[in-house]
Amino acid sequence: MKPREQDYVPLPSPPDYYAFAARKKEKGGGDVAYVFEYMNRIIRETPGAKLLEVGCGMYIALDHLDQSVAYVGIDSEASCILNLSKKYPAQQFVAGYAESLPFEDASFDIIFSCQALEMFHDPRKALQEIMRVLKPGGSVIIIAPNFENPFSRVNAVRHYGFARRLLFTARRVLDTLLRLFGILSFRTISQNVIQARGHSLEAYRYQPDDDAKYVTSAYEVATLFQRHGFELVHYASRRPRSGFKELLLRALTKLPTFRYYGSGMHFIFHSNRRKLVALMRVKNGLPYIKDAFLKLSSLADEIIVVDNGSTDGTQNIFADFPKIVSVLHTQGYDQGRDSALLLEEAKKRHPDWLIKIDQDEIFEKHLTRKVLDRYMRSSYDKIQFRMCNFWMNTRSFRIDRDWLLYTL
């Protein structure tokens, strides 16, 4: 069930909450250190790399990242956004929710979320939003607790009475069984202990994950990403123990649904979506070039343009299309030169596929990115489209006599 708008309204945090959150985000060693090394490697290898931190809080990852990154942080706490904007004036901070990220599709090379997943009101929707704004070939890094064991303690429900706790555990056991059949529950807590008790009591002391809304499951998160074509390239290894409990855990983790038992959630996902870069040479393209860019923006991940000396205001519309990542300028007619420039610029963007059209060409409305994705995942290495010339309007075209010869 989709959360109501009022459910997204954040409550004031306990006074010691952010001190706890800061310790959780320290680089330190082990899996957390590896995550930052992984992100910094991508940043150094990707010109103009953009990183989104979902649930940045007061202590952001920026201090541990290569400073060449274009960083964006989003959090539901307006006070966090205000304070961070003052502390890091060169970076961008946005007040908002993971369930409705205010960004264009395919906007970021890296998306990082540390100790925030468990607070999402609608985790399935939030994770799908993260996938939406990630660029093809990008990486998603998620660090969160793992409440996958149905008998593990969840502090967020410590205000429950005995009968309610028993029912809560029974539902978690049912969720575990449903995963065996591929059903992902993404169970949430309607009212956690913070919401139940409020924060006005001076005696209140925050405990880890008191603010959890999602009863996190590493298997659910990994399966959702993999169903959307992502590859899990890293996850936290379980620390081996001794005794009967260790033997039981070893047996359980042989089953796919219990693979991540006994460890926290430290995931790195890589998008296997193909990157499509569009190339276009333009000159005095008004008014029809807007339609061409509009359709192309729905198909391509990035657009590169060569403007061959436009004088009719064509250059003024480039800023209206965020997918246009590079504009080159030339003078004098030389189509071979301009095509070579487009190709060299495209190589810098590391595309999987290229698509090249003229400024007065548009694709029919039935062609979608989903259709192109099927072609790009096929064994084809080249795809050609039949061209039809408009006749009188954009809904009709001619195929008789000379027109037929030209369009075949």
N, C-alpha and C positions, 0 to 999 in steps of 0.2 A: 504494500500500500504506500502511495506517495505521501511523504510527510507534508503536513500543513505548513503554511508560511510562518505561522507563529511558533511552530516547533523549532525553527531555525534560529530564533532570537537567542543569542548567547547570554548566559548569566554571569555576574561578576565572579572572578576567580578567587579562590582562597589566597590569603596573603603569601603563603609559602609555595604556591603552585609553580610559579615561573622559575624559582630557584631549583626545584626538582626537574623541571623541563630542561633547564640549562645543562644539568649534569648528564641527562640522557643524550644530549646532542654533542657532548664533548668528543673530539676526534679520537683521542686515546689510541687503542690498538685493536687488533683482531678484526672482526667483520666491519665495524664502523670505520676504522682506518682504511680498510680495503675499499669501501664504498667511496670515500673521498678521493682516494688515489685513482679510482676508475673514472670518476667524474672529471677530475683534473686532466686526465689523459685525453678524454673526449674534447674538453675545452681547448686544449693546446693543439689538437689535430683538426679542429673545425673552425675556420675563419668566421668571426661574428657569431659564435655560439650563443644561444639563448637558453637560459635555465629558469624554470618556474619552480618555486618552492610552495607546495600546498600545505597550509597550516604552519606558516613561518613563526608565529608566536612572537616572543620578545627576543629570543636568542636564535638568530638565523645562521644558516650554513655559510653565509658569504665570507665570514672570517677565515674559513678553512679552504676557500676556493681560489683558483687562479683569477687574479683581478681583471683579466681581459674579458671575462664572461659578461654578457648582458643579463643581469639578474632581475627577476620579477618575483615578488613575494605576495601571497594572498592569505588573508586570515579573516575570520569572522569578528574578531575583537577590534573595534574601531580605535581603542586606546593604543593597541599594539601598532597599528598602522600609522597613527599619528606620531608616536615616539620614534619608530624606525625611520620614518620620512625625515625627521629632524637629524637623526644620527647618521643616516646614509643618504644625503640629498641627491647624490648622483644616480641612485638606483630607483626602481619603480616599486611602489607598494600599493596594493589594492584591497579594499574591504569587500569581502564577498564570501561565497560558499562553494565548497568543492562540488556540490551537486548541480551548480549552475555557473560554470567558469565563464567569465566575461571576456573570452578571447576567441579569435578566429580559428577555424580548423587549421591543423598542421602549423602551429605557431612556434613550438619549442623543440630544441634538440634534446634537452634533458628535462625530466620532471622528477622532483625529489620531494618525498614526504616522510618526515621523521616524527614518530609518536603522535600522529594525527589521525590515522585511519580509524582507530577505535572510537573516535569522537564524531565520525560522520553519521548523520541522521539517516541517510539512505546510501549505504556503502556501494551497492551495485551501480546506482546512478552516478555516484561520484567517480568510481573507477572507469566507467564508460566515458565520462567527461574528460578524464585524464587521457584516455586513449584518443579521444577526438582531437585534442589540441596538440598532441605529439606529432612531430614530423615523421615521415617515413624514414626508417632506419634509425630512429631515435631510441633513447633509453629511458626507462622508468625505474626509479629506485624507491623502494618502500621499506621503512623500518617501523615495526610495530610489535606489540605483544601478541602472543599466540594463545588464545583460549580454546584451542581445539579439543583438548581433553575435557569431556563433559563433566568430569568430577573435579576439575581444577577450580581454585578460588577466584571469584570475580568480585573485587571490592566494590564495584559500582552497585551491587545489589545487597550490600551488607546491612541495609535497613530492612530487608525482607524478614518476615516472620518465618517460623519453621515450615508451615504448610506451603507458603509461597515459594520458599527456597526449594522444597521438594518438587513442586510443579515445574520450576525453572530448570532444575537438573533433568527431569524427565523429558522436557522439550529439547534439551541439548543432546540427550541420548538419541532421541528421535531424529534430530538433525544429522547426527553421526551415521545413523543407519540409512538415511535418505541419500547421503553422499555415495554410498555403495552402488546406488542406482543412477548416479549422475545428477541428482537433484540438489541444487545449491540453495539453502534457505536464507543466508545472510540475515540471521536473526538479530534484531535490535531490542534495546531495553527502553520501554516507554518512558520511565522516569528513574534516572539514576539517583544515587545517594545525595549528590550535590543538589539536584533539583528538588529532592524530597525535603532536605534539611535547610536549604538556603545557605547563605554565606554571612549572615549578620551576626551569628554567634561567635564571640571572641574565642571561646574554647574549642572551636572547630579546628581540626588539624587534617590537612590533606594527606591522603594515602594514595599510593600509586594506582592509577586508573579508576579513581573515584568518578571521573567525568566520562567514562566510557559509555557509548551508546550502542556500538556494534560489538557483539560477542565474536571477536575475530577468529577466523579460521584460515590458516595458511593454505590449506588445500583448496578452499573456496576461491581465494584470491588468485592462486596459481592457475587453477582450472579456468577461471573466467578469462584471464589474459591469454592462455593458450588456445582457448576456443576462438579468440579474436585474432589468431595468427601471430602471437608473440612467442618468443623463445625465452625460456628461463635459463639465463647464463650463469647465475650464482644464487645460492641460498645458504643460510647459516648451517654449519654442521653441528650436530648434537655432540655435546661433551660426554664421552664415555664414562660410565660409572662401574660399580662392581655390585655383585649380589644378585638376588632373584629379580629385583626390579629392572636391572639392566638386561637380563635375559628376556624378560617380558617385552621391554621396549624394542629390543632387536627383532623379536618375532613380529611385533605389531608393524614396525616400519618396513617390513617386507611387502605389506599390502599397500597399494597405491594411495588409498584414502588416508592412511596413517603415516605417509612418508615423512611428514615434517613434525611428527610427535616429538616432544621432549626438547624442542629448540624454539627460540624466538623467531620472529619473522624479519629476515634480512634478505630481501629479494632484489635482484636486478633483472629486468626484462628488456629484451631487445625487439624492436618492431621489425618484422619481416615484410612489411608493406613496401612495395616498389616505389621508388622516388621518380616522379615524372616531371621533367622540366620542359616548359614550352618556350619556343623561340619565335620571334616575330620581328619583321622589318617593317617600319611604318614611315609614311610621309604624307602629311596633309590628309589624315584619315577621317576627319569629322564629316558627317555625324555618325556613320555606321561603325566606327571603330569601338565605340562604347559597347555595342552589342557583342562584338567579337571578344573583347576583354571580359565581359560579364560571363559569357559561356565558358571561356577558357579558364577563368578563375574557379569554376565549379569542377573542372577536370584535372587541372595541373596543380602540383604542389608549389612550384615557383615559375615565374615568367621572366624572361630576359628579352629586352627590347633594344633594337638599333633604330634610332630616329635619324633619318636621312635628310635633315634640314627642314623640318616642318615649319610652316609660317602661319597656319590657320588656327593655332591654339591647341593642337593635338597634345603637345607636351604638358599642357596644364591639367590634363585628366589622369596622368600617370599616378599621381598621389591618391586618387580615389580608389585604387586597386592595390591592397596590401600584398597581394601575391607577386607584384612586380618588384623584384629584388635588385635588378640592375638595369640601368638605361645607358646605352652607349650612343655617342653622337658622331655622325659622319657628314661629309659634304660631297656633292658630285655623285652621279650615278655609277655605281660599281657593285652589282649584285653579288659577284663572287667574293669581293673583299668583305662586304657586310655579312655574308653567310659564314665566312671564315672567322670573323670577329665573334659572331654569335656562338659558334662552336667552341672556340677557345674559352670564352667566358663561361659557357655551360660546363666545361670540364672542371672548373673550379668548384662547382656546386655538387660534384660527385653524384650524378644522376644514374638511375638504372635504365631509364628510357628517356628519349627525346621526342617531342612532337613539334612540328614546324608548320605554320600556316601563314597566309597573307592577311593583311589588315582588313580586306573586304570579304573574308571567308568566315563563316560560322558553321558550327555543327548542328545537326537537327536536334530538336529538344529531347528526343528519345534516347540520345546517347548520354550515358551517365558515367561517373567515375567507377561505379561497380562493374559496368560492362568492360571498361578499359582494364580494370584489375584482372578480370578473367583472361583477357588477351595477354597481359604482361606476365601472368603466372604460367602461361602455356610454353610450348617449345618453340614458338615463333620468335624470330629475331628481327622481323620487319612487318609492319602492318600498313596497308595503303587503303585510302578511302576513295570511293567514287565521288566525283565532283559534279554537281548539278547547278546550272546557272539560273538564277532567279529570272522570272518573266513577269513584269508589271508590278509584282509585290513579292513579299518574302514567303508567301504561301504557295506560289506557283512557279514552275520551271518548264523550260522547253526541252524536248528531246527529239525534235524533227530535223531532218536534213542536216545542214552544217552544224547545228547545235548538238545533234546526236554524236557526230564525229568528234566534236571538241570535248564533249563531256565523258567519253568512254576512256 
